[in-house]
Amino acid sequence: MPRLTITLSEERYQALKEAAAKRRKSLVAVIDESLDFYGIKSGQSAADLVARARRRAALSEEEALALTIAETRRERQGS
């Protein structure tokens, strides 16, 4: 597993330690949860998520694409 070194302010480090202690989790677990919360996932993980959503929605690839395009256009128009 790759390692990463980050520099945090003392206040941020203490807040991270407190959050981990309150949740009874490691610092790594809290950081992993935060990355998941912000949607930072591997390409394979994202593809798996899309595949699961597609199966649950019972849409064909063409139907899913059409829906995606329609929703994207609607959002860009501010509706």
The first five atom37 places (N, CA, C, CB, O) and aatype in JSON, in Angstrom:
{
  "aatype": [12, 14, 1, 10, 16, 9, 16, 10, 15, 6, 6, 1, 18, 5, 0, 10, 11, 6, 0, 0, 0, 11, 1, 1, 11, 15, 10, 19, 0, 19, 9, 3, 6, 15, 10, 3, 13, 18, 7, 9, 11, 15, 7, 5, 15, 0, 0, 3, 10, 19, 0, 1, 0, 1, 1, 1, 0, 0, 10, 15, 6, 6, 6, 0, 10, 0, 10, 16, 9, 0, 6, 16, 1, 1, 6, 1, 5, 7, 15],
  "atom_mask": [
    [1, 1, 1, 1, 1],
    [1, 1, 1, 1, 1],
    [1, 1, 1, 1, 1],
    [1, 1, 1, 1, 1],
    [1, 1, 1, 1, 1],
    [1, 1, 1, 1, 1],
    [1, 1, 1, 1, 1],
    [1, 1, 1, 1, 1],
    [1, 1, 1, 1, 1],
    [1, 1, 1, 1, 1],
    [1, 1, 1, 1, 1],
    [1, 1, 1, 1, 1],
    [1, 1, 1, 1, 1],
    [1, 1, 1, 1, 1],
    [1, 1, 1, 1, 1],
    [1, 1, 1, 1, 1],
    [1, 1, 1, 1, 1],
    [1, 1, 1, 1, 1],
    [1, 1, 1, 1, 1],
    [1, 1, 1, 1, 1],
    [1, 1, 1, 1, 1],
    [1, 1, 1, 1, 1],
    [1, 1, 1, 1, 1],
    [1, 1, 1, 1, 1],
    [1, 1, 1, 1, 1],
    [1, 1, 1, 1, 1],
    [1, 1, 1, 1, 1],
    [1, 1, 1, 1, 1],
    [1, 1, 1, 1, 1],
    [1, 1, 1, 1, 1],
    [1, 1, 1, 1, 1],
    [1, 1, 1, 1, 1],
    [1, 1, 1, 1, 1],
    [1, 1, 1, 1, 1],
    [1, 1, 1, 1, 1],
    [1, 1, 1, 1, 1],
    [1, 1, 1, 1, 1],
    [1, 1, 1, 1, 1],
    [1, 1, 1, 0, 1],
    [1, 1, 1, 1, 1],
    [1, 1, 1, 1, 1],
    [1, 1, 1, 1, 1],
    [1, 1, 1, 0, 1],
    [1, 1, 1, 1, 1],
    [1, 1, 1, 1, 1],
    [1, 1, 1, 1, 1],
    [1, 1, 1, 1, 1],
    [1, 1, 1, 1, 1],
    [1, 1, 1, 1, 1],
    [1, 1, 1, 1, 1],
    [1, 1, 1, 1, 1],
    [1, 1, 1, 1, 1],
    [1, 1, 1, 1, 1],
    [1, 1, 1, 1, 1],
    [1, 1, 1, 1, 1],
    [1, 1, 1, 1, 1],
    [1, 1, 1, 1, 1],
    [1, 1, 1, 1, 1],
    [1, 1, 1, 1, 1],
    [1, 1, 1, 1, 1],
    [1, 1, 1, 1, 1],
    [1, 1, 1, 1, 1],
    [1, 1, 1, 1, 1],
    [1, 1, 1, 1, 1],
    [1, 1, 1, 1, 1],
    [1, 1, 1, 1, 1],
    [1, 1, 1, 1, 1],
    [1, 1, 1, 1, 1],
    [1, 1, 1, 1, 1],
    [1, 1, 1, 1, 1],
    [1, 1, 1, 1, 1],
    [1, 1, 1, 1, 1],
    [1, 1, 1, 1, 1],
    [1, 1, 1, 1, 1],
    [1, 1, 1, 1, 1],
    [1, 1, 1, 1, 1],
    [1, 1, 1, 1, 1],
    [1, 1, 1, 0, 1],
    [1, 1, 1, 1, 1]
  ],
  "atom_positions": [
    [[0.85, -1.17, 0.0], [0.0, 0.0, 0.0], [0.9, 1.24, 0.0], [-0.97, 0.0, 1.23], [1.84, 1.32, 0.79]],
    [[0.62, 2.19, -0.88], [1.42, 3.42, -0.93], [1.28, 4.22, 0.37], [1.0, 4.28, -2.13], [0.26, 4.16, 1.06]],
    [[2.3, 4.96, 0.67], [2.29, 5.83, 1.85], [2.3, 7.28, 1.39], [3.52, 5.54, 2.79], [2.8, 7.61, 0.31]],
    [[1.73, 8.14, 2.21], [1.65, 9.56, 1.89], [1.97, 10.35, 3.15], [0.25, 9.94, 1.32], [1.48, 10.02, 4.23]],
    [[2.78, 11.37, 3.01], [3.07, 12.26, 4.13], [2.39, 13.59, 3.85], [4.61, 12.44, 4.33], [2.56, 14.17, 2.78]],
    [[1.63, 14.08, 4.83], [0.99, 15.38, 4.68], [1.39, 16.25, 5.87], [-0.57, 15.25, 4.59], [1.74, 15.75, 6.94]],
    [[1.33, 17.54, 5.67], [1.62, 18.48, 6.74], [0.33, 19.19, 7.11], [2.73, 19.5, 6.31], [-0.33, 19.8, 6.27]],
    [[-0.04, 19.1, 8.38], [-1.24, 19.74, 8.9], [-0.84, 20.75, 9.96], [-2.24, 18.69, 9.47], [0.2, 20.62, 10.62]],
    [[-1.67, 21.75, 10.13], [-1.45, 22.65, 11.27], [-1.71, 21.83, 12.54], [-2.4, 23.93, 11.21], [-2.38, 20.8, 12.51]],
    [[-1.18, 22.3, 13.63], [-1.38, 21.6, 14.91], [-2.87, 21.51, 15.25], [-0.62, 22.31, 16.06], [-3.34, 20.49, 15.74]],
    [[-3.6, 22.59, 14.97], [-5.04, 22.61, 15.25], [-5.78, 21.57, 14.41], [-5.62, 24.0, 14.98], [-6.65, 20.86, 14.93]],
    [[-5.44, 21.47, 13.13], [-6.09, 20.51, 12.24], [-5.76, 19.07, 12.67], [-5.67, 20.74, 10.77], [-6.62, 18.2, 12.66]],
    [[-4.5, 18.85, 13.03], [-4.08, 17.53, 13.48], [-4.83, 17.12, 14.74], [-2.56, 17.5, 13.74], [-5.3, 15.98, 14.85]],
    [[-4.95, 18.03, 15.7], [-5.67, 17.72, 16.93], [-7.16, 17.45, 16.64], [-5.53, 18.89, 17.94], [-7.76, 16.55, 17.24]],
    [[-7.74, 18.23, 15.74], [-9.15, 18.02, 15.38], [-9.34, 16.65, 14.73], [-9.64, 19.13, 14.42], [-10.33, 15.97, 14.99]],
    [[-8.39, 16.25, 13.89], [-8.46, 14.94, 13.24], [-8.35, 13.83, 14.28], [-7.35, 14.8, 12.18], [-9.1, 12.85, 14.23]],
    [[-7.43, 13.97, 15.22], [-7.28, 12.97, 16.27], [-8.54, 12.87, 17.12], [-6.07, 13.31, 17.15], [-8.97, 11.77, 17.47]],
    [[-9.14, 14.02, 17.45], [-10.37, 14.02, 18.24], [-11.52, 13.36, 17.49], [-10.76, 15.44, 18.63], [-12.29, 12.6, 18.06]],
    [[-11.64, 13.67, 16.2], [-12.7, 13.06, 15.39], [-12.53, 11.55, 15.33], [-12.7, 13.65, 13.97], [-13.51, 10.8, 15.43]],
    [[-11.31, 11.1, 15.16], [-11.04, 9.67, 15.12], [-11.38, 9.01, 16.46], [-9.58, 9.4, 14.75], [-11.99, 7.95, 16.49]],
    [[-10.99, 9.64, 17.56], [-11.26, 9.09, 18.88], [-12.76, 9.02, 19.15], [-10.57, 9.94, 19.96], [-13.25, 8.02, 19.68]],
    [[-13.5, 10.08, 18.8], [-14.96, 10.09, 19.0], [-15.64, 8.97, 18.23], [-15.55, 11.44, 18.59], [-16.62, 8.39, 18.71]],
    [[-15.13, 8.68, 17.04], [-15.73, 7.63, 16.2], [-15.13, 6.25, 16.47], [-15.55, 7.99, 14.72], [-15.55, 5.25, 15.89]],
    [[-14.12, 6.22, 17.36], [-13.41, 4.98, 17.67], [-12.83, 4.36, 16.41], [-14.33, 3.98, 18.37], [-12.95, 3.16, 16.16]],
    [[-12.2, 5.22, 15.61], [-11.59, 4.8, 14.35], [-10.17, 5.33, 14.29], [-12.42, 5.3, 13.14], [-9.79, 6.22, 15.05]],
    [[-9.41, 4.77, 13.37], [-8.04, 5.25, 13.17], [-8.06, 6.55, 12.35], [-7.18, 4.17, 12.46], [-9.06, 6.89, 11.73]],
    [[-6.94, 7.25, 12.37], [-6.81, 8.45, 11.54], [-7.01, 8.1, 10.07], [-5.44, 9.13, 11.76], [-7.66, 8.82, 9.33]],
    [[-6.42, 6.96, 9.66], [-6.54, 6.53, 8.26], [-8.01, 6.29, 7.9], [-5.72, 5.24, 8.02], [-8.45, 6.68, 6.82]],
    [[-8.78, 5.67, 8.79], [-10.19, 5.4, 8.51], [-10.98, 6.69, 8.35], [-10.81, 4.55, 9.63], [-11.83, 6.8, 7.47]],
    [[-10.69, 7.69, 9.2], [-11.39, 8.97, 9.1], [-11.03, 9.68, 7.79], [-11.04, 9.87, 10.31], [-11.89, 10.27, 7.15]],
    [[-9.77, 9.63, 7.41], [-9.35, 10.24, 6.15], [-9.98, 9.52, 4.97], [-7.81, 10.23, 6.02], [-10.45, 10.17, 4.04]],
    [[-10.0, 8.18, 4.99], [-10.64, 7.42, 3.92], [-12.12, 7.77, 3.79], [-10.49, 5.92, 4.17], [-12.62, 7.96, 2.68]],
    [[-12.82, 7.87, 4.93], [-14.24, 8.25, 4.9], [-14.43, 9.64, 4.3], [-14.83, 8.21, 6.31], [-15.37, 9.88, 3.55]],
    [[-13.52, 10.55, 4.63], [-13.61, 11.91, 4.1], [-13.41, 11.91, 2.58], [-12.57, 12.81, 4.76], [-14.12, 12.62, 1.87]],
    [[-12.46, 11.12, 2.11], [-12.23, 11.04, 0.66], [-13.45, 10.46, -0.04], [-10.99, 10.2, 0.36], [-13.84, 10.93, -1.1]],
    [[-14.04, 9.42, 0.55], [-15.26, 8.84, -0.03], [-16.38, 9.86, -0.06], [-15.7, 7.6, 0.77], [-17.11, 9.97, -1.04]],
    [[-16.52, 10.61, 1.03], [-17.57, 11.63, 1.11], [-17.46, 12.64, -0.01], [-17.51, 12.34, 2.46], [-18.47, 13.08, -0.56]],
    [[-16.24, 13.01, -0.36], [-16.01, 13.98, -1.42], [-15.93, 13.34, -2.8], [-14.75, 14.75, -1.15], [-15.58, 14.01, -3.78]],
    [[-16.24, 12.06, -2.89], [-16.32, 11.4, -4.19], [-14.98, 11.04, -4.8], [0.0, 0.0, 0.0], [-14.89, 10.82, -6.01]],
    [[-13.95, 10.98, -4.0], [-12.62, 10.65, -4.51], [-12.48, 9.14, -4.45], [-11.48, 11.36, -3.71], [-12.24, 8.56, -3.39]],
    [[-12.63, 8.5, -5.62], [-12.6, 7.05, -5.72], [-11.73, 6.64, -6.88], [-14.02, 6.5, -5.89], [-11.42, 7.43, -7.77]],
    [[-11.33, 5.38, -6.86], [-10.56, 4.86, -7.99], [-11.48, 4.76, -9.21], [-9.94, 3.47, -7.65], [-12.7, 4.76, -9.08]],
    [[-10.89, 4.69, -10.37], [-11.68, 4.54, -11.6], [-12.53, 3.28, -11.56], [0.0, 0.0, 0.0], [-13.69, 3.31, -11.98]],
    [[-11.98, 2.18, -11.07], [-12.74, 0.94, -11.0], [-13.89, 1.06, -10.02], [-11.82, -0.23, -10.6], [-14.99, 0.57, -10.29]],
    [[-13.65, 1.7, -8.89], [-14.71, 1.89, -7.9], [-15.85, 2.71, -8.48], [-14.14, 2.57, -6.64], [-17.02, 2.4, -8.26]],
    [[-15.51, 3.76, -9.21], [-16.54, 4.59, -9.84], [-17.3, 3.8, -10.89], [-15.91, 5.85, -10.48], [-18.52, 3.92, -10.99]],
    [[-16.6, 2.99, -11.68], [-17.26, 2.16, -12.7], [-18.19, 1.15, -12.06], [-16.22, 1.44, -13.56], [-19.28, 0.9, -12.57]],
    [[-17.77, 0.57, -10.94], [-18.63, -0.39, -10.22], [-19.89, 0.3, -9.7], [-17.86, -1.03, -9.05], [-20.98, -0.27, -9.76]],
    [[-19.73, 1.52, -9.2], [-20.87, 2.28, -8.71], [-21.87, 2.56, -9.83], [-20.41, 3.59, -8.07], [-23.07, 2.4, -9.64]],
    [[-21.37, 2.96, -10.97], [-22.24, 3.22, -12.13], [-22.94, 1.94, -12.57], [-21.42, 3.81, -13.31], [-24.13, 1.97, -12.88]],
    [[-22.22, 0.83, -12.6], [-22.82, -0.45, -13.01], [-23.93, -0.86, -12.04], [-21.74, -1.55, -13.08], [-24.98, -1.33, -12.47]],
    [[-23.71, -0.69, -10.74], [-24.75, -1.03, -9.74], [-25.97, -0.15, -9.92], [-24.2, -0.9, -8.3], [-27.11, -0.62, -9.88]],
    [[-25.74, 1.14, -10.13], [-26.87, 2.07, -10.31], [-27.65, 1.71, -11.56], [-26.37, 3.52, -10.4], [-28.88, 1.76, -11.57]],
    [[-26.95, 1.36, -12.62], [-27.61, 1.0, -13.88], [-28.48, -0.25, -13.69], [-26.58, 0.76, -14.99], [-29.6, -0.31, -14.2]],
    [[-27.95, -1.24, -12.96], [-28.73, -2.47, -12.71], [-29.98, -2.17, -11.89], [-27.88, -3.52, -11.99], [-31.06, -2.68, -12.19]],
    [[-29.83, -1.34, -10.86], [-30.97, -1.0, -10.01], [-32.03, -0.22, -10.77], [-30.51, -0.21, -8.8], [-33.23, -0.39, -10.51]],
    [[-31.61, 0.61, -11.68], [-32.56, 1.43, -12.43], [-33.21, 0.66, -13.57], [-31.85, 2.66, -12.99], [-34.2, 1.11, -14.14]],
    [[-32.65, -0.5, -13.9], [-33.17, -1.33, -14.98], [-33.22, -0.56, -16.31], [-34.57, -1.84, -14.63], [-34.16, -0.69, -17.08]],
    [[-32.19, 0.24, -16.56], [-32.11, 1.0, -17.81], [-31.06, 0.37, -18.72], [-31.77, 2.48, -17.53], [-30.05, -0.16, -18.25]],
    [[-31.32, 0.44, -19.99], [-30.29, 0.03, -20.94], [-29.22, 1.12, -20.98], [-30.9, -0.22, -22.37], [-29.42, 2.21, -20.44]],
    [[-28.11, 0.82, -21.6], [-27.05, 1.83, -21.7], [-27.55, 3.06, -22.46], [-25.8, 1.26, -22.4], [-27.23, 4.19, -22.09]],
    [[-28.33, 2.83, -23.51], [-28.85, 3.95, -24.3], [-29.82, 4.8, -23.48], [-29.56, 3.42, -25.56], [-29.78, 6.03, -23.55]],
    [[-30.7, 4.14, -22.71], [-31.65, 4.87, -21.88], [-30.92, 5.67, -20.79], [-32.67, 3.9, -21.24], [-31.28, 6.82, -20.51]],
    [[-29.91, 5.06, -20.19], [-29.14, 5.75, -19.15], [-28.43, 6.96, -19.72], [-28.12, 4.79, -18.51], [-28.4, 8.02, -19.09]],
    [[-27.86, 6.83, -20.92], [-27.17, 7.94, -21.55], [-28.14, 9.07, -21.88], [-26.45, 7.47, -22.82], [-27.84, 10.24, -21.65]],
    [[-29.31, 8.72, -22.43], [-30.31, 9.73, -22.77], [-30.77, 10.48, -21.51], [-31.52, 9.07, -23.47], [-30.91, 11.7, -21.53]],
    [[-31.0, 9.75, -20.44], [-31.41, 10.37, -19.19], [-30.31, 11.29, -18.65], [-31.76, 9.29, -18.15], [-30.59, 12.39, -18.17]],
    [[-29.08, 10.84, -18.73], [-27.95, 11.64, -18.26], [-27.84, 12.94, -19.04], [-26.64, 10.85, -18.39], [-27.65, 14.01, -18.46]],
    [[-27.97, 12.86, -20.33], [-27.89, 14.06, -21.18], [-29.03, 15.02, -20.85], [-27.93, 13.69, -22.68], [-28.81, 16.22, -20.73]],
    [[-30.24, 14.49, -20.71], [-31.39, 15.33, -20.41], [-31.23, 16.02, -19.06], [-32.68, 14.49, -20.41], [-31.5, 17.21, -18.93]],
    [[-30.77, 15.28, -18.05], [-30.59, 15.86, -16.72], [-29.47, 16.9, -16.71], [-30.28, 14.75, -15.7], [-29.58, 17.92, -16.03]],
    [[-28.41, 16.64, -17.45], [-27.31, 17.58, -17.52], [-27.76, 18.88, -18.17], [-26.13, 16.98, -18.3], [-27.43, 19.97, -17.7]],
    [[-28.51, 18.78, -19.24], [-29.03, 19.98, -19.9], [-29.96, 20.77, -18.98], [-29.76, 19.6, -21.19], [-29.9, 22.0, -18.91]],
    [[-30.81, 20.04, -18.27], [-31.74, 20.7, -17.36], [-30.99, 21.45, -16.26], [-32.7, 19.66, -16.75], [-31.34, 22.58, -15.93]],
    [[-29.96, 20.83, -15.7], [-29.16, 21.47, -14.65], [-28.44, 22.7, -15.19], [-28.15, 20.48, -14.07], [-28.36, 23.73, -14.51]],
    [[-27.91, 22.61, -16.39], [-27.17, 23.74, -16.97], [-28.1, 24.92, -17.27], [-26.46, 23.31, -18.26], [-27.67, 26.07, -17.27]],
    [[-29.37, 24.63, -17.52], [-30.33, 25.69, -17.76], [-30.85, 26.29, -16.46], [-31.49, 25.17, -18.58], [-31.54, 27.31, -16.47]],
    [[-30.51, 25.66, -15.35], [-30.92, 26.19, -14.05], [-32.32, 25.83, -13.64], [0.0, 0.0, 0.0], [-32.9, 26.5, -12.78]],
    [[-32.89, 24.79, -14.21], [-34.27, 24.39, -13.87], [-34.31, 23.55, -12.64], [-34.91, 23.64, -15.01], [-35.39, 23.14, -12.21]]
  ]
}
